Amino acid sequence: MIRLFAAIASLVGLLVLSTSASAVPERALHGKVVVGKGGDGEGRVTSDPAGIDCGDRCTFSFVSIDDPPNYRPVTLTATASPGSAFEGFGSCGDDECTIDPIEPGRTYEVNATFVRSRPTQFPLAVTLNGSGTVTSQPAGINCGATCSAMFATDSTVTLSASPTPGWSFTGWTGACTGTGGCSVRMADPRAVTATFAPPDTVFAFAVAAGGGSVTSDVPGIVCGEACVASFGAGVEVTLTASGPVAWGGACTGTGACVVPMTRARSVTAAIGGTQPSRAPLAVSVTGKGSISGPEAGISCGTACGAVLPVGTRVTLQATPEAGWVFAGWSGSCRGVTPSCTVTAKWASTVVASFVVAGTVFPVAITKVGQGTVKSTPMGISCGSACSRSFPAGTTTTIEATPKPKWTFVRWTGACKGRKPVCRLAMDGAKSASATFGRVADPTPPRVRALASEGERGEVVQLRYRVVEAGGASRETASVFRRGRRVATIPGRLHEVEADTLFYFLPWRSTVRGELRFCVVSTDPAGNRSKRSCAPLHIT
């Protein structure tokens, strides 16, 4: 009984936050709190007294029915979702925000910042396409020998490419582009491919023009409506149109069109406002193999192309030479399946990559939280971080499995989204990170309203029982008269003990008669009980 009286005494001072509009002048008694959310994480904000309970943004007006108005402090509490962390309420507080007091007629704006949980290191995986070396600063990458390494989160890694004598470096793809320096900020798992070409490598260049003609400074492009040419790796081609032009594809805008031949290229030229009636498709091969597309007259082992009526569908087939394997497509085709269908709608490029049989590409994995990451075929079994190489041209399945009381949150890097299974086409180096978060309490409270009574104008005890395994809950009661809500009474977060006979919410009755009240309970994890209702007799 002593515990019961202590529980009742602790609840008598609860603030009654709302009643009927006719009983309380709204303008005089409301103070508004607006909560917004910032950052790239997820979470919710709740208030004590209750009223605020939201993710992205919410507004609530806090009211007193005392005479004169007695405004209590309002405390905001943030709870981060699994895989996120709470960084603070800004100038209002780091852990919680208390506004003391909420004054009538004022609006208080508060921003809660949640950030995504991240590991202290991320993997950087590098693929070499051709003959050359890639090194990193700070040290860690030294390809051929070591093509994946871990680097500090948010650090900057600079990669340098050096071709084998007689070869040329044609550019970066992935986390870096172009042919210059490569600087990678390690904000996520990263992957980079460095491509080197032998002296005899050529890339296809397809041009479709409308309303005039296009020529190139390097001999090869001289076309009215359409033409296809091939240029050596590293050659810079400048196109000139016969009149005012709007470029598309590898060039954009209306100025000069200068194209470095680091891969297959295609360009459209709308001259004098006339759009081309056909679409260019440029196809190139790296390594030893061939591409065929009979519908478009494509059959080449190095570079070729076509200019096709818009809407034409072309199926391309990649075939490796003996001792080589197909490693994957890039450009308008993706993946490691040897066949690919392209629809000619705009300037398109396709590159088929072949590598020496036995070539492998690394997969680097990091992990945040408690769980495991495993691969099919076998090889990856993390730990906080691990790396394993898999054969070029194959598909590797990566699956994240949380430990008990944890849940899988998301992938970043080469794997994306919230599904735990990720399939990687091994057309180059891959890196990814799996995030796990703690599972919040999944069990809602159980509440039962108990018949209550009182006198008009006096404080009435709205009685209820509550069971909550987590040991704490917050209740909200609504009072109804003939089906119309006449009051809402939010309660404070309080401890729940198994042997307490009942709890109550205090309400100063403004009406008499046979009423009804309903109670809903919420635990700190945000789980809500079913509503329970009981009679309320006011004399």
C-alpha positions as MATLAB code, in Angstrom:
seq = 'MIRLFAAIASLVGLLVLSTSASAVPERALHGKVVVGKGGDGEGRVTSDPAGIDCGDRCTFSFVSIDDPPNYRPVTLTATASPGSAFEGFGSCGDDECTIDPIEPGRTYEVNATFVRSRPTQFPLAVTLNGSGTVTSQPAGINCGATCSAMFATDSTVTLSASPTPGWSFTGWTGACTGTGGCSVRMADPRAVTATFAPPDTVFAFAVAAGGGSVTSDVPGIVCGEACVASFGAGVEVTLTASGPVAWGGACTGTGACVVPMTRARSVTAAIGGTQPSRAPLAVSVTGKGSISGPEAGISCGTACGAVLPVGTRVTLQATPEAGWVFAGWSGSCRGVTPSCTVTAKWASTVVASFVVAGTVFPVAITKVGQGTVKSTPMGISCGSACSRSFPAGTTTTIEATPKPKWTFVRWTGACKGRKPVCRLAMDGAKSASATFGRVADPTPPRVRALASEGERGEVVQLRYRVVEAGGASRETASVFRRGRRVATIPGRLHEVEADTLFYFLPWRSTVRGELRFCVVSTDPAGNRSKRSCAPLHIT';
ca = [
       0.000    0.000    0.000;
       2.873    2.392    0.722;
       4.079    1.909   -2.863;
       0.550    2.517   -4.165;
       0.188    5.805   -2.274;
       3.638    6.900   -3.438;
       2.675    6.207   -7.071;
      -0.599    8.122   -6.649;
       1.106   11.052   -4.949;
       3.698   11.325   -7.692;
       0.965   11.610  -10.320;
      -1.267   14.186   -8.625;
       0.902   17.019   -9.945;
       0.439   16.054  -13.617;
      -0.324   18.989  -15.917;
      -3.729   18.891  -17.647;
      -2.965   20.123  -21.119;
      -6.268   20.531  -22.924;
     -10.002   20.758  -22.522;
     -12.948   21.911  -24.574;
     -12.571   25.095  -26.611;
     -15.584   26.628  -24.854;
     -13.959   26.255  -21.417;
     -10.508   27.684  -22.245;
      -9.812   30.798  -24.365;
      -7.373   29.412  -26.943;
      -5.473   32.630  -27.663;
      -4.727   33.313  -24.012;
      -3.590   29.859  -22.991;
      -1.646   28.293  -25.882;
       2.134   28.189  -26.232;
       3.372   26.436  -29.373;
       6.438   24.193  -29.823;
       7.625   23.353  -33.351;
      10.154   20.517  -33.704;
      12.152   19.950  -36.890;
      14.730   17.289  -37.724;
      18.136   17.660  -39.396;
      21.060   15.443  -40.378;
      21.228   12.276  -42.482;
      20.101    9.945  -39.683;
      16.709    8.921  -38.346;
      14.962    9.233  -34.989;
      11.963   10.612  -33.119;
      11.337   13.394  -30.621;
       8.869   13.170  -27.723;
       7.884   15.639  -25.036;
       7.120   15.637  -21.329;
       4.261   16.602  -20.849;
       3.105   14.535  -23.836;
       2.062   16.133  -27.118;
       5.197   16.075  -29.295;
       5.822   12.684  -30.913;
       7.296   12.890  -34.401;
      10.018   11.993  -36.840;
      10.609   14.754  -39.415;
       8.542   17.689  -38.110;
       5.617   18.326  -35.766;
       3.822   21.080  -33.873;
       1.900   21.017  -30.606;
       0.218   23.679  -28.466;
       0.638   23.250  -24.713;
      -2.242   24.518  -22.565;
      -3.156   24.854  -18.895;
      -6.687   25.038  -17.515;
      -5.589   26.448  -14.172;
      -6.866   29.887  -13.185;
      -4.697   31.853  -13.576;
      -2.800   29.865  -16.313;
       0.044   27.857  -14.815;
       2.549   26.997  -17.532;
       4.899   24.142  -16.758;
       8.298   23.453  -18.360;
       8.290   21.236  -21.453;
      11.170   18.806  -21.896;
      11.985   17.319  -25.304;
      13.745   13.970  -25.564;
      15.273   12.467  -28.728;
      15.566    8.740  -29.477;
      17.774    7.703  -32.401;
      16.629    4.888  -34.708;
      18.826    1.805  -35.203;
      21.891    2.753  -37.236;
      21.686    6.435  -36.254;
      22.944    8.611  -33.399;
      21.483   11.766  -31.836;
      23.818   14.796  -31.922;
      21.764   17.326  -29.981;
      19.105   20.046  -30.006;
      21.565   22.779  -30.978;
      21.568   25.733  -28.592;
      18.705   24.169  -26.584;
      20.764   21.240  -25.290;
      22.955   18.280  -26.141;
      20.951   15.438  -24.584;
      17.505   16.953  -23.985;
      15.841   20.332  -24.430;
      13.844   22.008  -21.646;
      11.751   25.111  -22.354;
      10.939   26.696  -18.986;
       8.232   27.875  -19.049;
       6.053   27.657  -22.164;
       4.577   31.169  -22.297;
       1.142   32.006  -23.756;
       1.118   33.132  -27.360;
       4.785   32.288  -28.012;
       6.171   29.846  -30.581;
       9.365   27.926  -29.793;
      11.263   26.311  -32.679;
      13.691   23.482  -31.916;
      15.820   21.407  -34.314;
      16.957   17.878  -33.464;
      19.957   16.489  -35.368;
      20.327   12.766  -36.043;
      23.335   11.396  -37.926;
      23.975    8.061  -39.539;
      26.255    5.769  -37.530;
      29.492    5.137  -39.396;
      32.597    3.016  -38.933;
      35.976    4.567  -38.181;
      37.368    3.219  -41.484;
      36.038    2.549  -44.974;
      37.464    0.272  -47.698;
      38.893    1.522  -50.982;
      39.076   -1.129  -53.724;
      40.968   -0.554  -56.996;
      40.680   -2.398  -60.313;
      43.433   -2.306  -62.952;
      42.145   -2.675  -66.495;
      45.224   -3.188  -68.652;
      48.930   -3.016  -67.770;
      50.128   -0.481  -65.226;
      50.333    0.281  -61.511;
      48.304    2.325  -59.029;
      49.630    3.548  -55.685;
      48.044    5.578  -52.910;
      48.971    8.366  -50.531;
      48.703    7.601  -47.639;
      50.152    4.158  -48.311;
      47.920    1.099  -48.545;
      47.151    0.628  -52.258;
      49.924   -0.796  -54.443;
      48.375   -2.498  -57.485;
      49.116   -5.075  -58.924;
      50.085   -6.445  -55.469;
      47.513   -4.906  -53.080;
      44.308   -3.577  -54.612;
      42.187   -2.896  -51.525;
      42.900   -1.212  -48.203;
      41.157    0.477  -45.261;
      41.401    4.241  -44.743;
      40.154    6.537  -41.982;
      36.569    7.792  -42.378;
      36.402   11.215  -44.115;
      40.127   11.139  -44.937;
      41.294   11.927  -48.490;
      43.232    9.285  -50.438;
      45.177   10.318  -53.553;
      45.712    7.649  -56.218;
      48.431    7.797  -58.887;
      48.432    5.707  -62.073;
      51.591    4.704  -63.995;
      51.271    2.778  -67.292;
      53.652    0.033  -68.319;
      56.122    1.270  -71.001;
      54.400    1.276  -74.396;
      50.930    1.535  -72.781;
      48.893    4.674  -72.057;
      46.668    5.611  -69.126;
      43.196    6.382  -70.528;
      41.357    7.362  -67.352;
      39.577    6.658  -64.074;
      36.040    5.408  -63.566;
      34.065    4.826  -60.393;
      34.824    7.210  -57.503;
      37.157    9.180  -59.836;
      36.751   10.266  -63.457;
      38.969   11.809  -66.106;
      42.653   11.324  -66.842;
      44.202   13.590  -64.195;
      44.794   13.028  -60.509;
      42.380   10.952  -58.431;
      41.433   12.160  -54.937;
      38.870   10.076  -53.040;
      37.151   11.280  -49.862;
      36.420    8.233  -47.736;
      32.876    9.150  -46.686;
      31.601    5.695  -47.749;
      33.045    2.489  -49.203;
      34.701    3.445  -52.491;
      35.778    1.642  -55.665;
      37.938    2.960  -58.519;
      38.991    1.489  -61.874;
      42.157    2.609  -63.645;
      42.230    1.765  -67.372;
      45.438    1.363  -69.383;
      45.520    0.777  -73.145;
      48.211   -0.811  -75.349;
      49.615    1.237  -78.251;
      47.245   -0.238  -80.841;
      43.980    0.370  -78.900;
      41.277    2.291  -80.734;
      37.872    3.510  -79.596;
      34.760    4.001  -81.718;
      33.322    7.476  -82.311;
      29.778    7.777  -83.723;
      28.152   11.086  -84.722;
      24.558   11.875  -85.740;
      23.866   15.339  -87.189;
      20.736   17.205  -88.163;
      20.474   20.326  -90.341;
      24.074   20.405  -91.496;
      27.439   18.637  -91.335;
      30.124   17.841  -88.737;
      33.882   17.434  -89.253;
      36.816   16.575  -86.969;
      40.272   18.166  -86.759;
      41.823   14.679  -86.665;
      40.910   12.957  -89.948;
      38.020   10.542  -89.550;
      34.746   12.448  -89.008;
      33.255   14.007  -92.141;
      29.536   13.533  -92.082;
      26.277   14.953  -93.114;
      23.554   13.067  -91.257;
      25.712   10.346  -89.682;
      29.155    8.770  -89.568;
      31.337    6.411  -87.526;
      35.115    6.474  -87.078;
      37.800    5.013  -84.816;
      40.608    6.895  -83.036;
      43.606    5.748  -81.036;
      43.519    5.766  -77.241;
      44.402    9.169  -75.792;
      43.779   11.120  -79.012;
      41.834   14.380  -78.473;
      39.216   14.992  -81.163;
      37.667   18.418  -81.819;
      34.359   18.515  -83.719;
      33.153   21.489  -85.762;
      29.574   21.984  -87.006;
      28.579   23.810  -90.212;
      26.264   26.207  -88.338;
      24.904   27.158  -84.898;
      24.780   23.915  -82.944;
      23.482   22.360  -79.748;
      25.610   19.340  -78.828;
      24.461   16.187  -77.019;
      26.131   13.005  -75.808;
      29.880   13.331  -75.145;
      29.587   17.107  -75.727;
      26.986   19.492  -74.329;
      26.099   23.130  -74.825;
      26.695   25.311  -77.871;
      30.450   25.957  -77.658;
      33.463   23.936  -78.757;
      33.203   20.135  -78.756;
      36.492   18.554  -77.626;
      36.446   14.815  -76.866;
      39.365   12.824  -75.369;
      39.318    9.245  -76.648;
      39.513    7.391  -73.344;
      36.531    5.133  -74.158;
      33.827    4.707  -76.790;
      32.171    8.068  -77.588;
      29.040    9.238  -79.398;
      27.761   12.744  -80.138;
      24.595   14.314  -81.524;
      24.578   17.711  -83.234;
      21.387   19.761  -83.643;
      22.478   22.287  -86.280;
      20.300   25.322  -86.876;
      17.713   23.922  -84.460;
      17.196   20.674  -86.404;
      17.385   17.559  -84.232;
      19.004   14.433  -85.739;
      16.508   11.829  -86.886;
      18.840    8.996  -85.938;
      20.783    8.033  -82.785;
      24.505    7.134  -82.677;
      25.812    3.942  -81.021;
      29.576    3.543  -80.478;
      30.935    0.109  -79.473;
      34.469   -0.711  -78.293;
      36.366   -3.683  -76.883;
      39.083   -3.785  -74.218;
      41.112   -6.991  -73.984;
      40.749   -9.839  -76.453;
      37.261  -10.619  -77.613;
      34.580   -9.404  -80.001;
      31.113   -7.813  -80.061;
      28.394   -8.616  -82.570;
      25.028   -7.002  -83.189;
      23.618   -8.244  -86.511;
      20.546   -5.936  -86.442;
      22.852   -2.915  -86.592;
      25.597   -4.432  -88.735;
      27.971   -4.423  -85.744;
      30.794   -6.964  -85.735;
      34.147   -5.949  -84.337;
      37.061   -7.021  -82.215;
      38.287   -3.500  -81.475;
      35.864   -0.654  -82.260;
      32.853   -0.064  -84.465;
      29.454    1.573  -84.355;
      26.232    2.469  -86.090;
      23.780    5.342  -86.436;
      20.264    3.944  -86.149;
      16.658    5.117  -86.452;
      15.405    6.259  -83.057;
      13.709    3.388  -81.217;
      15.756    0.604  -82.846;
      16.587   -2.229  -80.435;
      19.995   -3.863  -80.843;
      21.106   -7.039  -79.034;
      24.881   -7.134  -78.548;
      26.773  -10.351  -77.850;
      30.254  -10.427  -76.258;
      32.513  -13.365  -77.156;
      35.991  -13.804  -75.571;
      38.997  -15.252  -77.349;
      40.631  -18.448  -76.087;
      42.324  -17.888  -72.725;
      40.197  -14.801  -71.961;
      36.858  -14.276  -70.169;
      34.179  -11.650  -70.497;
      34.443   -9.357  -67.434;
      31.479   -7.045  -67.973;
      29.838   -4.132  -69.775;
      30.111   -0.412  -69.184;
      28.300    2.557  -70.687;
      24.742    1.894  -71.859;
      25.065   -1.797  -70.925;
      25.748   -3.076  -67.409;
      26.440   -6.382  -65.700;
      28.370   -9.543  -66.541;
      25.841  -11.360  -68.751;
      27.420  -11.714  -72.240;
      24.345  -10.406  -74.063;
      22.888   -6.909  -73.765;
      20.005   -5.065  -75.463;
      20.329   -1.355  -76.271;
      17.541    0.901  -77.536;
      18.727    3.721  -79.798;
      17.077    6.767  -78.202;
      20.033    9.110  -77.690;
      23.812    9.069  -78.016;
      24.860    5.646  -76.639;
      28.220    4.024  -75.930;
      29.015    0.436  -75.000;
      32.339   -1.055  -73.919;
      32.839   -4.818  -73.522;
      35.772   -5.709  -71.230;
      37.661   -8.973  -71.522;
      40.383  -10.101  -69.107;
      42.823  -12.998  -68.984;
      41.193  -16.160  -67.629;
      41.881  -16.452  -63.889;
      41.674  -12.704  -63.232;
      40.043  -11.903  -59.898;
      38.594   -8.688  -58.465;
      38.542   -7.765  -54.750;
      35.420   -7.266  -52.634;
      36.098   -5.238  -49.460;
      33.484   -5.156  -46.678;
      33.170   -3.118  -43.478;
      30.539   -3.443  -40.777;
      28.885   -1.209  -38.154;
      27.081   -2.812  -35.216;
      26.582   -6.466  -34.300;
      26.069   -8.894  -37.166;
      27.848  -10.988  -39.767;
      28.432  -10.616  -43.498;
      28.998  -13.740  -45.589;
      29.341  -14.412  -49.302;
      28.292  -17.021  -51.832;
      30.639  -18.421  -53.143;
      32.363  -18.708  -49.774;
      35.173  -16.331  -48.951;
      33.815  -13.348  -47.038;
      32.981  -13.892  -43.359;
      33.283  -10.600  -41.442;
      34.236   -9.507  -38.515;
      34.441   -5.736  -38.547;
      36.199   -5.720  -41.921;
      37.368   -8.253  -44.474;
      38.312   -8.605  -48.127;
      38.305  -11.441  -50.613;
      38.752  -11.703  -54.374;
      36.334  -13.412  -56.767;
      36.663  -14.431  -60.452;
      35.993  -11.749  -63.060;
      32.708  -12.128  -64.917;
      30.900  -13.937  -62.087;
      28.218  -12.785  -59.623;
      28.891  -12.776  -55.882;
      26.042  -12.731  -53.353;
      26.661  -10.909  -50.067;
      24.248  -11.418  -47.151;
      24.098   -9.490  -43.876;
      22.709  -11.311  -40.805;
      22.120   -9.432  -37.522;
      22.903  -10.958  -34.151;
      20.092  -11.450  -31.590;
      18.482   -8.172  -30.456;
      20.004   -6.384  -33.472;
      18.533   -5.625  -36.882;
      20.027   -4.984  -40.314;
      19.679   -1.275  -41.192;
      21.285   -0.532  -44.576;
      24.050   -1.074  -47.129;
      26.274    1.680  -48.490;
      28.845    1.559  -51.278;
      28.523   -1.033  -54.054;
      25.494   -2.483  -52.212;
      22.546   -0.153  -51.678;
      19.297   -0.149  -49.735;
      17.742   -1.956  -46.778;
      17.470   -5.521  -48.084;
      20.071   -7.782  -46.413;
      20.957   -9.700  -49.613;
      23.114   -7.931  -52.223;
      24.321   -9.316  -55.568;
      27.553   -7.942  -57.026;
      28.547   -8.350  -60.671;
      32.308   -8.916  -60.618;
      33.262   -6.498  -63.384;
      35.760   -4.683  -61.157;
      36.747   -4.057  -57.556;
      33.822   -3.596  -55.131;
      33.503   -2.214  -51.622;
      30.475   -1.979  -49.341;
      29.521   -1.387  -45.713;
      26.743   -3.083  -43.706;
      25.102   -1.231  -40.788;
      23.294   -3.008  -37.959;
      21.289   -1.329  -35.186;
      19.921   -2.421  -31.849;
      16.323   -3.612  -31.892;
      14.056   -1.349  -29.896;
      11.621   -2.868  -27.416;
       9.061   -4.537  -29.750;
       6.363   -5.226  -27.121;
       3.651   -2.584  -26.552;
       2.248   -1.878  -23.074;
      -1.121   -3.329  -22.019;
      -3.538   -0.885  -20.424;
      -7.032   -1.290  -18.899;
      -9.245    1.658  -17.973;
     -11.147    1.312  -14.664;
     -14.564    2.786  -13.893;
     -14.103    6.137  -12.156;
     -16.250    8.833  -10.519;
     -16.024   12.334   -9.057;
     -17.705   15.711   -8.607;
     -18.000   18.566  -11.086;
     -15.411   21.291  -10.451;
     -13.164   18.941   -8.463;
     -10.119   16.939   -9.561;
     -11.305   13.523  -10.735;
      -9.023   10.481  -10.720;
      -9.241    8.655  -14.075;
      -8.047    5.224  -12.964;
      -6.293    2.562  -15.027;
      -3.945   -0.395  -14.785;
      -0.880   -0.766  -17.038;
       1.628   -3.566  -17.672;
       4.915   -2.734  -19.433;
       7.882   -5.127  -19.493;
      10.357   -2.292  -20.017;
       9.418   -0.730  -16.677;
       8.184    2.689  -17.850;
       5.242    4.126  -19.772;
       3.284    7.295  -20.508;
      -0.520    7.399  -20.707;
      -2.952    9.751  -22.431;
      -6.664    9.825  -21.579;
      -9.570   11.287  -23.561;
     -12.937   12.112  -21.968;
     -16.133   11.825  -24.059;
     -19.683   13.046  -23.480;
     -22.336   11.645  -25.835;
     -19.543   10.683  -28.262;
     -17.960   14.164  -28.297;
     -14.469   14.604  -26.908;
     -14.485   17.165  -24.085;
     -10.910   16.828  -22.810;
      -7.524   15.239  -23.480;
      -5.246   14.574  -20.491;
      -1.619   13.635  -21.283;
       0.488   12.094  -18.517;
       4.175   12.049  -17.691;
       6.588    9.163  -18.246;
       6.545    7.084  -15.050;
       7.836    3.812  -13.695;
       5.581    0.774  -13.984;
       5.659   -1.742  -11.131;
       3.973   -5.121  -11.308;
       2.211   -4.986   -7.926;
       0.709   -1.478   -8.209;
      -3.103   -1.736   -7.970;
      -3.814    1.207  -10.254;
      -2.507    4.527  -11.594;
      -4.556    7.583  -12.417;
      -4.604   10.781  -14.440;
      -6.117   13.858  -12.732;
      -8.811   15.858  -14.526;
     -10.761   18.842  -13.217;
     -14.279   18.117  -14.403;
     -16.240   20.908  -16.103;
     -19.364   18.851  -16.820;
     -21.554   16.374  -14.945;
     -23.417   13.275  -15.958;
     -22.555    9.887  -17.418;
     -19.306   10.198  -19.387;
     -16.736    7.810  -20.782;
     -12.946    7.980  -20.817;
     -10.371    6.045  -22.871;
      -6.674    5.474  -22.131;
      -3.733    4.723  -24.474;
      -0.249    3.851  -23.148;
       3.094    4.433  -24.906;
       6.512    3.100  -23.862;
       9.870    4.903  -24.394;
      10.467    2.861  -27.601;
       7.296    4.319  -29.129;
       5.149    1.178  -28.889;
       1.476    2.021  -28.330;
      -1.115   -0.066  -26.513;
      -4.638   -0.744  -27.667;
      -7.169    1.783  -26.404;
      -9.151    0.810  -23.298;
     -12.339    2.658  -22.208;
     -14.435    2.727  -19.025;
     -17.458    4.629  -17.596;
     -16.953    7.968  -15.794;
     -19.725    9.199  -13.426;
     -19.637   12.914  -12.505;
     -22.155   14.287   -9.971;
];
